[in-house]
Amino acid sequence: MVDSLLNGQIIACAQIVTGVESFYRWRGQIEQANEVLLILKTTQIHFKAIETRLKALHSYETPEILAVPIVDGANDYLKWIDEQV
């Protein structure tokens, strides 16, 4: 999946963080799960395409898919993201 997003120039970078332990309420119950955090770096215009792909592939009924705004960053890095997508 990450390869297709990179090859399609939908994302500039993906980071997979293992060992995430999550606690949350689901359908009235407290749940715990060992999860993987996937961070995808892209621009706002590609969010819907990523959301659609992740929902189709994810095993959760309601996966956590969030867009986090970049309030500042190194100009050369932000330029690199724009060039990649």
C-alpha positions as CSV (number, residue, x, y, z in Angstrom):
1,M,0.0,0.0,0.0
2,V,2.8,2.4,0.9
3,D,4.6,1.6,-2.4
4,S,1.5,2.4,-4.4
5,L,1.0,5.7,-2.6
6,L,4.6,6.6,-3.2
7,N,4.6,5.5,-6.8
8,G,1.3,7.4,-7.4
9,Q,2.9,10.5,-5.9
10,I,0.1,10.8,-3.4
11,I,2.6,10.8,-0.5
12,A,6.1,12.0,-0.1
13,C,7.0,9.8,2.8
14,A,5.6,7.1,5.1
15,Q,6.7,6.3,8.6
16,I,5.6,3.1,10.4
17,V,5.8,3.2,14.2
18,T,5.4,-0.1,15.9
19,G,4.7,-0.9,19.5
20,V,1.8,1.5,19.9
21,E,-0.5,0.5,22.8
22,S,-3.9,2.1,22.5
23,F,-6.7,2.4,25.1
24,Y,-10.1,3.6,23.9
25,R,-13.8,3.3,24.4
26,W,-15.7,1.3,21.7
27,R,-19.3,0.4,21.8
28,G,-19.5,1.2,25.6
29,Q,-16.5,-0.9,26.5
30,I,-12.9,0.1,27.4
31,E,-10.7,-1.6,24.8
32,Q,-6.9,-2.1,24.6
33,A,-5.0,-2.9,21.4
34,N,-1.5,-3.2,20.2
35,E,-1.4,-1.1,17.0
36,V,0.9,0.4,14.4
37,L,1.0,4.1,13.8
38,L,1.3,5.1,10.1
39,I,2.3,8.7,9.4
40,L,1.9,9.8,5.8
41,K,3.4,13.0,4.6
42,T,1.5,14.7,1.8
43,T,-0.4,17.9,1.0
44,Q,-4.1,18.6,1.8
45,I,-5.2,18.0,-1.8
46,H,-4.4,14.3,-1.5
47,F,-6.2,13.6,1.9
48,K,-9.4,12.2,0.4
49,A,-7.6,9.8,-1.8
50,I,-5.6,8.5,1.1
51,E,-8.7,8.3,3.3
52,T,-10.5,6.3,0.7
53,R,-7.6,3.9,0.3
54,L,-7.0,3.4,4.0
55,K,-10.7,2.8,4.8
56,A,-10.8,0.1,2.0
57,L,-7.7,-1.7,3.4
58,H,-8.0,-1.3,7.2
59,S,-9.5,-4.0,9.4
60,Y,-11.1,-1.5,11.8
61,E,-14.7,-0.4,11.2
62,T,-13.6,3.2,12.1
63,P,-9.9,3.6,11.7
64,E,-8.1,6.6,13.0
65,I,-7.4,8.8,10.0
66,L,-6.4,12.4,10.8
67,A,-5.0,15.3,9.0
68,V,-2.6,17.3,11.1
69,P,-1.9,20.8,9.9
70,I,1.7,21.9,9.5
71,V,2.0,25.2,11.2
72,D,5.7,25.6,10.4
73,G,8.6,23.6,9.1
74,A,12.0,23.9,7.4
75,N,11.4,25.5,4.0
76,D,13.5,23.0,2.1
77,Y,11.7,20.0,3.7
78,L,8.2,21.5,2.9
79,K,9.4,22.3,-0.6
80,W,10.6,18.7,-1.0
81,I,7.1,17.4,0.0
82,D,5.5,19.6,-2.6
83,E,7.9,18.4,-5.3
84,Q,7.1,14.7,-4.5
85,V,3.3,14.8,-4.7
